[in-house]
């Protein structure tokens, strides 16, 4: 299994770079970190090892009411106690979706569009002026949580490429063996397709 370790680079930044580089390939992210929800699409799904559940982009919409394309911005507004990210007080995902219904759509929303809408509807909800008064916090949060524009540096990118150029047998990865042991993967079947087909029957807790 390929193992990539880079000094002073977050693991989620490396994974985000790999997802972008292999955007046309089928990918499975093994993690329980919700930050990766923003990476979900037709080619990328998430396997949560601790809960043995799969997440697709449809799960993101049904669970949070937010499309993966807008998940980072949503988190920048709502914050995340588990990551020690302070958001707008009293603003959770449910309230966010009521104020900004388009967050559930595939079209990516810009920060400027959120601020413009808040200015136009400032008198319709106390949350709108609250967001406007904390622009700097929202912008800072977004820079922290978004994985689309990660800065890896040329040297780090070259190190990643060198690791990827090495041959490896993916059938021996710890993740694949764990899935086989858990009965979530059948030998000889497509890894990605098997997981997608199992997403309907894997028990959710």
C-alpha positions in Angstrom: 0.0 0.0 0.0 1.3 3.5 -0.8 2.1 5.5 2.3 2.7 9.2 1.8 4.1 11.3 4.7 5.0 14.9 4.2 6.4 17.3 6.8 4.2 20.3 7.7 1.4 19.1 5.4 -2.0 18.1 6.6 -3.1 14.6 5.6 -6.4 15.9 4.3 -4.6 18.3 2.0 -2.7 15.3 0.5 -5.9 13.4 0.0 -7.6 16.4 -1.6 -4.7 16.7 -4.0 -4.9 13.1 -4.9 -8.6 13.3 -5.5 -8.1 16.3 -7.8 -5.3 14.6 -9.7 -7.2 11.4 -10.2 -10.6 13.2 -10.7 -11.6 10.7 -13.5 -10.8 7.6 -11.4 -13.0 5.8 -8.9 -11.8 6.6 -5.4 -12.7 5.5 -1.8 -11.7 7.7 1.1 -11.4 5.7 4.3 -12.1 8.2 7.1 -14.6 9.3 9.6 -13.6 13.0 9.2 -16.6 15.0 7.9 -14.3 17.4 6.2 -14.0 14.9 3.3 -17.7 15.3 2.6 -16.8 18.1 0.3 -14.9 15.6 -1.9 -17.9 13.4 -2.5 -19.0 13.1 -6.1 -19.8 10.5 -8.8 -16.2 9.2 -8.6 -15.6 9.5 -4.9 -17.2 7.9 -1.9 -16.3 7.6 1.8 -16.0 4.5 3.9 -16.2 5.1 7.7 -14.2 2.2 9.2 -15.5 2.6 12.8 -19.2 2.5 11.8 -18.8 0.3 8.7 -20.9 2.6 6.7 -20.6 4.2 3.3 -21.2 7.8 2.3 -22.1 9.1 -1.1 -22.9 12.6 -2.2 -26.6 11.8 -1.8 -26.0 10.9 1.8 -24.4 14.4 2.3 -27.6 16.0 1.0 -30.0 13.8 3.0 -28.0 14.1 6.2 -27.1 17.8 6.2 -29.3 19.3 3.5 -26.2 20.5 1.8 -24.6 19.4 -1.4 -20.9 18.4 -1.2 -19.9 21.3 -3.4 -21.2 23.7 -0.7 -20.2 21.7 2.4 -17.0 23.6 3.1 -18.9 26.9 3.0 -21.6 25.5 5.2 -19.1 24.4 7.8 -17.4 27.8 7.6 -20.7 29.4 8.6 -21.9 26.8 11.2 -18.5 26.0 12.7 -17.5 22.6 14.2 -16.9 22.1 17.9 -15.0 18.8 17.2 -12.4 20.8 15.1 -12.5 23.8 17.5 -13.9 26.0 14.7 -16.2 28.8 16.0 -19.1 29.5 13.7 -22.0 31.9 13.8 -23.8 31.6 17.1 -27.1 29.7 16.9 -26.5 28.7 13.2 -26.7 25.0 12.6 -27.2 23.1 9.3 -31.0 23.1 9.6 -31.2 26.9 10.1 -28.6 27.4 7.4 -30.6 25.5 4.8 -33.7 27.5 5.7 -31.9 30.7 5.2 -30.0 29.6 2.1 -32.1 26.9 0.4 -29.7 26.8 -2.6 -27.0 25.1 -0.4 -28.6 21.8 -1.3 -28.0 22.4 -5.1 -25.0 21.3 -7.1 -24.2 24.8 -8.1 -21.3 26.0 -6.0 -22.0 29.1 -3.9 -19.4 31.8 -3.4 -18.7 33.6 -0.2 -19.5 36.9 -1.9 -22.9 35.6 -2.8 -23.7 34.7 0.8 -22.7 38.1 2.0 -24.7 39.8 -0.8 -27.8 37.9 0.1 -27.3 38.7 3.8 -27.2 42.4 2.9 -30.4 42.2 0.9 -32.3 40.3 3.5 -30.7 41.9 6.6 -34.1 42.7 8.1 -35.7 39.2 7.5 -33.6 37.3 10.1 -31.2 38.3 12.9 -28.8 35.7 11.5 -28.2 37.7 8.3 -26.7 40.8 10.1 -24.9 38.4 12.5 -23.1 36.8 9.5 -22.3 40.2 8.0 -20.8 41.4 11.3 -18.5 38.3 11.4 -17.3 38.3 7.8 -13.7 37.9 8.8 -14.5 34.8 10.9 -16.4 33.1 8.1 -13.6 33.9 5.6 -11.0 32.5 8.0 -13.0 29.4 8.6 -13.5 28.8 4.9 -9.8 29.1 4.3 -9.2 26.5 7.0 -11.8 23.9 6.0 -11.9 24.1 2.2 -9.8 21.4 0.4 -10.2 22.5 -3.2 -7.4 25.0 -3.3 -4.7 23.3 -1.2 -1.1 24.6 -1.5 1.2 21.6 -1.6 4.4 23.1 -3.0 6.4 21.8 -5.9 8.7 19.6 -3.8 5.8 17.9 -2.0 4.0 17.3 -5.3 7.1 15.6 -6.7 7.5 13.4 -3.6 3.9 12.3 -4.0 4.4 11.5 -7.7 7.5 9.5 -6.9 5.5 7.4 -4.4 2.7 6.9 -6.9 5.1 5.7 -9.5 6.0 2.7 -7.4 4.1 -0.5 -8.2 1.8 -1.8 -5.5 -0.8 -4.5 -5.2 -4.0 -2.8 -3.9 -5.5 -6.2 -3.1 -3.2 -6.3 -0.1 -4.2 -3.0 1.5 -5.4 -3.0 5.1 -8.7 -1.4 4.0 -9.4 -4.1 1.4 -8.6 -6.9 3.8 -10.8 -5.3 6.5 -13.7 -5.0 4.1 -13.2 -8.7 3.1 -13.2 -9.7 6.7 -16.4 -7.7 7.4 -18.1 -9.2 4.5 -18.5 -5.9 2.7 -16.3 -6.9 -0.3 -16.3 -10.0 -2.5 -13.1 -11.4 -4.0 -12.9 -10.9 -7.7 -15.5 -8.1 -7.8 -14.8 -4.4 -8.6 -13.8 -2.7 -5.3 -15.6 0.5 -6.1 -18.8 -1.0 -7.7 -19.1 -3.5 -4.9 -19.1 -0.8 -2.2 -21.6 1.3 -4.1 -23.9 -1.7 -4.4 -23.5 -2.4 -0.7 -24.3 1.2 0.4 -28.0 0.3 0.4 -27.7 -2.6 2.8 -24.8 -1.6 5.1 -26.5 -0.9 8.5 -26.4 2.7 9.6 -26.0 3.4 13.3 
